[in-house]
Amino acid sequence: MPRWPFEEKPLLVFWETTKACPLACIHCRAEAITRPMPGELSHAEGLELVRQVAEFGRPYPVLVLSGGDPLSREDIWELVDEAHSLGVPVAMAPSPSKVLLDNIDNIAGGKVSAVSISIDHPSPEVHDRVRRYSGSWEAGVTAIRELLRRNVKVQVNTAVMRSTVDGLPGMVRLIKDLGVGVWEVFYLVPVGRARSEEDLTPVEWEDVSAFLFEASRYGITVRTSEGPMFRRVSLLLSYAMAKGLEPSKLVKVGALYSRLVGSLKDLLGEPGREAKFETSGTRDGKGVIFISHDGMVYPSGFLPVPVGSVRRDRLVNIYRRSRLLVDVREAKFKGRCGACEFKDICGGSRARAFAYSGDPLGEDPACPYVPGSLGDAVKEVTASWRG
């Protein structure tokens, strides 16, 4: 498969179709509310936005309808119809609630190519407390089972933070029990309702990344959002396995890793040899673009630095010409991220850099890696990577 032309088009276009949502999650980047916000793109503007996505040309980016809850938008199925008529693939990220269960027939109708459903913890009580919606866990799990039964592609999304991190081993078992093949793990960024008290330390994020590599050896494809250091960790651990090296020589792990992996093995036994992790090389603004409810364009939903508006310019022009987006794609970073051998593979979370320093090109404070500390092994690992 040819390399995706990230400089010309995004792989994923996220559209926050509305701020309206029945949930009130403690970590919601959108700070969603129960009703639509003033200034939301109108029906006509929504149709026009779908057409702007098609202007990138084939192969089209995937249009991910998010929110809030996209199912809270009254014209959502007309927007899906428009995208489908143009050949633009549509994915959907509905909130796990009764509204989702009421829309199973529409989702499974053949025009939505994939659905992501958030389950943050194997315990319904913990998940519902994080989502601040009684019955959210049950609605999400019920929807996953029914959509899979109808042959809809489903991935589970999990937000990792202080309140949920100990549930990661149980999430692996739950995902396997459900028969879901893809797990996308969101590393907390303190934006919106998310508070820095829920953030982990750099050592703990390294432990989470190493744990997720182990999780990917149980037959689940693991991706991360705002956790690009997972790519570095996974490539290094995969290299250590292939060369018969001691993993700790390449990736330093701590107590959290030991606890999580121990629990995982207690639940599922020893892992297989094959690790199924994704290292596509996308990052905020590189392969990813986000349109807010009011048409403002951002590098991602977690990075609140506007780069344009679809009400004033074409999305294709914004993506290709924004100075910030060009700098992100060219990896013009500062600090350790700028000096790092893994800056193309990883590049750090631009959203987290901004959240903590106010500079979207700054270094990612969640990453403990010291550039240049691993010597020649890094050259072999990076040379073998294909983003």
C-alpha positions in Angstrom: 0.0 0.0 0.0 1.5 3.4 -1.0 2.4 5.9 1.7 -0.5 8.3 2.5 0.3 11.8 1.2 0.0 13.6 4.6 1.2 16.9 3.2 -1.7 16.9 0.7 -4.6 15.5 2.7 -5.6 14.2 6.1 -6.3 10.5 6.7 -9.0 11.5 9.2 -11.3 14.5 9.3 -13.0 14.8 12.6 -16.2 17.0 12.7 -17.6 18.0 16.0 -21.2 18.0 14.5 -22.7 19.4 17.7 -21.9 20.2 21.4 -25.1 18.5 22.4 -24.7 15.2 24.4 -26.6 13.3 27.1 -23.3 12.6 28.9 -21.2 15.0 31.1 -17.9 13.2 31.1 -15.3 14.4 33.6 -12.6 14.5 30.9 -14.7 15.9 28.0 -12.5 18.0 25.7 -15.7 19.5 24.1 -17.2 20.5 27.5 -20.4 19.1 25.9 -23.8 20.3 27.1 -27.4 18.9 26.7 -28.4 21.3 23.9 -26.7 22.6 20.7 -24.6 25.7 21.0 -25.5 28.9 19.1 -23.4 29.2 15.9 -23.5 25.5 15.0 -23.1 24.8 11.3 -26.5 24.8 9.7 -27.8 21.9 7.6 -26.7 23.6 4.4 -23.3 24.4 5.9 -23.0 20.8 7.0 -23.7 19.5 3.6 -21.1 21.9 2.2 -18.5 20.7 4.7 -19.0 17.2 3.5 -18.4 18.4 -0.1 -15.3 20.1 1.1 -13.9 16.8 2.4 -14.5 15.3 -1.0 -12.3 18.1 -2.5 -9.2 16.3 -1.2 -9.8 13.7 -3.9 -9.6 10.0 -4.0 -8.7 8.2 -1.9 -10.9 10.3 0.3 -10.1 10.9 4.0 -12.5 9.2 6.4 -15.0 11.7 7.8 -15.5 10.9 11.5 -18.7 12.4 12.9 -18.2 13.2 16.5 -19.5 15.6 19.1 -20.8 16.0 21.7 -22.9 13.2 20.4 -23.5 13.2 16.7 -26.8 11.4 17.3 -28.0 14.5 19.0 -27.9 16.3 15.7 -31.3 16.1 14.0 -30.0 16.0 10.4 -27.2 13.6 11.1 -28.6 10.9 8.7 -29.0 13.3 5.9 -25.3 14.3 6.3 -24.4 10.6 6.2 -26.4 10.2 3.1 -24.6 13.1 1.4 -21.2 11.7 2.3 -22.2 8.2 1.1 -23.5 9.7 -2.2 -20.0 11.3 -2.8 -18.1 8.1 -1.9 -16.6 9.7 1.3 -16.2 7.0 3.9 -18.0 7.9 7.2 -17.2 6.7 10.7 -19.1 7.7 13.8 -18.2 8.2 17.4 -21.6 8.2 19.2 -21.9 8.5 23.0 -22.7 5.3 24.9 -26.3 6.1 25.9 -29.9 5.1 25.3 -29.8 7.3 22.2 -27.2 5.0 20.7 -29.4 2.0 21.3 -32.3 3.7 19.6 -30.1 4.3 16.5 -28.7 0.8 16.0 -30.8 0.2 12.9 -29.6 3.5 11.3 -26.0 2.8 12.1 -26.2 -0.7 10.7 -27.9 0.4 7.5 -24.7 0.2 5.4 -23.6 3.8 5.1 -21.5 4.1 8.2 -18.2 2.2 7.7 -17.1 2.0 11.3 -18.1 3.0 14.8 -16.1 3.8 17.9 -17.7 3.3 21.3 -16.2 4.5 24.5 -15.7 2.1 27.4 -13.3 3.5 30.0 -13.2 0.7 32.6 -14.3 -2.9 32.9 -16.4 -1.9 35.9 -19.8 -0.4 35.0 -19.7 1.7 38.2 -16.4 3.3 37.4 -17.2 3.9 33.8 -20.6 5.4 34.6 -19.0 7.6 37.3 -16.4 8.9 34.7 -19.1 9.5 32.1 -21.6 10.8 34.6 -24.5 8.9 33.0 -26.1 6.0 34.8 -26.4 3.0 32.4 -23.7 4.3 30.0 -21.5 1.2 30.3 -24.4 -1.2 29.7 -25.6 0.9 26.7 -22.1 0.8 25.2 -21.5 -2.9 25.7 -25.0 -3.7 24.4 -24.5 -1.6 21.3 -21.1 -3.2 20.6 -22.5 -6.7 20.7 -25.5 -5.8 18.5 -23.4 -3.9 15.9 -20.8 -6.7 15.7 -23.7 -9.1 15.2 -24.8 -7.0 12.2 -21.2 -7.0 10.8 -20.5 -3.3 11.6 -16.8 -2.6 12.3 -16.5 -1.5 15.9 -13.5 -0.2 17.8 -13.5 0.5 21.6 -12.1 3.8 22.8 -10.7 4.0 26.3 -9.6 7.2 28.1 -6.6 6.6 30.4 -6.3 8.8 33.4 -5.8 8.4 37.2 -9.4 7.3 37.6 -9.2 4.5 35.0 -5.6 3.3 34.6 -5.9 0.3 36.9 -8.8 -1.0 34.7 -6.6 -1.5 31.6 -6.0 -5.2 32.1 -9.7 -5.8 32.6 -10.4 -3.8 29.5 -8.2 -6.2 27.4 -10.2 -9.1 28.7 -13.5 -7.3 28.1 -12.5 -6.4 24.5 -11.5 -10.0 23.8 -14.7 -11.3 25.3 -16.7 -8.9 23.1 -14.8 -9.9 20.0 -13.6 -6.4 19.2 -10.4 -6.3 17.1 -9.3 -2.7 17.5 -8.7 -0.7 20.8 -7.9 3.0 20.7 -6.5 4.3 23.9 -6.7 8.0 24.6 -3.9 9.5 26.8 -5.4 12.3 28.9 -4.7 15.9 27.8 -5.8 18.5 30.4 -8.2 20.4 28.1 -11.9 21.1 28.4 -13.2 19.4 31.6 -10.1 17.2 32.0 -8.1 18.3 35.0 -4.3 18.0 35.4 -4.9 16.1 38.7 -6.1 13.1 36.5 -2.8 13.2 34.4 -0.1 10.6 35.0 3.6 11.2 35.4 6.0 10.7 32.5 7.2 7.4 34.0 3.6 6.2 34.4 2.8 7.1 30.7 5.9 5.1 29.7 4.5 2.2 31.8 1.2 2.5 30.1 2.8 2.5 26.6 4.8 -0.6 27.5 1.7 -2.3 28.9 -0.2 -1.6 25.7 2.5 -3.2 23.7 2.0 -6.3 25.8 -1.7 -6.0 25.3 -1.3 -6.0 21.6 0.2 -9.5 21.9 -3.2 -10.9 22.8 -4.6 -10.5 19.3 -5.9 -6.9 19.6 -4.8 -4.1 17.3 -3.8 -1.2 19.6 -3.8 2.4 18.6 -3.3 5.5 20.7 -4.6 9.1 20.6 -2.4 11.8 22.1 0.0 9.1 23.0 2.4 8.9 20.1 5.3 7.8 22.4 3.5 4.4 22.3 5.0 4.1 18.8 8.6 4.6 20.0 8.1 2.2 22.9 6.4 -0.5 20.7 9.1 -0.3 18.0 11.8 -0.6 20.6 10.2 -3.5 22.4 9.5 -5.2 19.1 13.1 -4.8 18.1 14.3 -6.2 21.5 12.1 -9.3 21.0 13.4 -9.8 17.5 17.0 -9.5 18.5 16.7 -11.4 21.8 17.7 -8.3 23.8 16.7 -7.5 27.4 13.8 -5.0 26.9 14.8 -2.9 29.9 17.9 -1.9 28.0 15.7 0.0 25.6 12.6 0.9 27.5 12.6 1.7 31.2 9.5 0.6 33.1 8.3 1.0 36.6 5.9 -0.2 39.2 2.7 0.6 37.3 3.9 -1.5 34.3 4.6 -4.5 36.6 1.3 -4.2 38.3 -0.7 -3.9 35.0 1.1 -6.7 33.2 0.9 -9.0 36.2 -2.9 -8.5 36.3 -3.1 -9.0 32.5 -1.3 -12.4 32.7 -3.5 -13.4 35.7 -6.6 -12.7 33.5 -5.4 -14.1 30.2 -2.3 -16.1 30.6 0.9 -15.6 28.7 0.7 -13.5 25.5 1.6 -14.6 21.9 4.7 -13.5 20.0 3.0 -11.3 17.5 2.4 -7.7 18.6 -0.4 -5.9 16.7 0.3 -2.2 17.2 -0.2 0.6 14.7 2.5 3.2 13.9 0.9 5.2 11.1 2.9 8.4 11.9 -0.2 10.7 12.2 -0.3 13.4 14.8 -2.3 16.5 15.5 -2.3 18.4 12.1 -0.5 15.6 10.3 -3.0 13.2 8.8 -5.6 14.5 11.3 -7.7 17.7 11.2 -10.6 18.8 13.3 -13.6 21.0 12.6 -15.6 22.3 15.5 -19.3 22.8 15.8 -19.0 26.4 14.5 -16.8 25.6 11.6 -13.5 26.6 13.1 -10.6 24.3 12.1 -8.0 23.0 14.6 -5.0 20.6 14.3 -7.1 18.2 16.6 -10.0 18.4 19.0 -7.5 18.4 21.9 -5.4 21.3 20.5 -7.5 24.6 20.7 -5.3 26.7 18.4 -7.4 27.7 15.4 -5.9 27.5 11.9 -8.9 28.6 9.9 -12.7 28.4 9.4 -14.6 26.5 6.8 -17.1 29.4 6.7 -14.3 31.6 5.3 -12.0 29.2 3.4 -11.9 25.8 1.9 -10.7 23.0 4.1 -8.2 21.7 1.6 -6.6 25.2 1.5 -6.4 25.4 5.3 -4.9 21.9 5.7 -2.2 22.5 3.0 -1.3 26.1 3.7 -1.6 26.8 7.4 1.9 27.7 8.8 1.3 25.8 12.0 0.2 22.6 10.2 3.1 22.8 7.8 5.5 23.1 10.7 3.9 20.2 12.5 4.1 18.0 9.4 7.8 19.0 9.0 8.4 18.2 12.6 9.8 21.6 13.5 9.5 21.0 17.2 11.4 22.5 20.1 13.1 21.0 23.2 13.6 17.3 23.4 10.9 16.6 20.7 12.9 18.7 18.2 16.2 16.8 19.0 14.6 13.4 19.2 15.5 10.6 16.8 11.9 9.5 16.9 10.4 12.9 16.0 8.9 11.6 12.7 7.6 8.4 14.1 6.3 10.0 17.3 6.6 13.8 17.4 5.0 14.0 20.8 1.5 15.2 21.6 1.1 18.7 20.2 -2.0 19.1 22.3 -0.3 18.2 25.5 2.7 20.4 24.7 0.3 23.3 24.2 -1.7 22.5 27.3 1.4 22.7 29.5 3.5 25.3 27.8 1.2 27.3 25.5 3.4 26.3 22.6 2.0 23.7 20.1 5.5 23.1 18.8 7.0 22.6 22.3 8.1 19.3 23.8 5.6 16.8 25.2 6.0 16.8 29.0 4.6 13.2 29.2 7.5 11.6 27.5 10.6 10.7 29.6 12.8 9.7 26.7 16.2 11.4 26.5 17.3 11.9 22.9 20.5 10.2 22.0 20.5 7.9 25.0 20.2 4.6 23.2 23.0 4.8 20.6 23.1 2.7 17.5 20.0 0.6 18.3 17.9 3.6 17.5 19.3 3.9 14.0 18.3 0.4 13.1 14.8 0.8 14.6 14.1 4.1 12.9 15.5 2.9 9.5 13.1 0.0 9.5 10.0 2.1 10.2 7.6 2.9 7.4 5.0 5.5 8.3 
